[in-house]
Amino acid sequence: MEAVLDVRLNIPKSEVRFFRELVAKMGWMVEMKESALQKYIASRPKNVKLSDEEILSEVYAVRYGK
């Protein structure tokens, strides 16, 4: 398999249809930011066993370096 470069583009809405046609012709794979975020959220654990105090402790540690 050929090496793949992950690229982020900002495309004017008026050009999205053309871009999708180009993607199809070239055989590229496109993932929109929203779908990537949804995939990430769906992959996160649902039942994390942490107390509110443990969560706050982690937030403070990251925020204040303590």
Secondary structure as the mmCIF struct_conf table of DSSP 4:
data_model
#
loop_
_struct_conf.conf_type_id
_struct_conf.id
_struct_conf.beg_label_comp_id
_struct_conf.beg_label_asym_id
_struct_conf.beg_label_seq_id
_struct_conf.end_label_comp_id
_struct_conf.end_label_asym_id
_struct_conf.end_label_seq_id
HELX_RH_3T_P HELX_RH_3T_P1 LYS A 13 GLU A 15
HELX_RH_AL_P HELX_RH_AL_P1 VAL A 16 MET A 26
TURN_TY1_P TURN_TY1_P1 GLY A 27 GLY A 27
HELX_RH_AL_P HELX_RH_AL_P2 LYS A 33 SER A 43
BEND BEND1 ARG A 44 ARG A 44
BEND BEND2 LYS A 46 LYS A 46
HELX_RH_AL_P HELX_RH_AL_P3 ASP A 52 TYR A 64
#
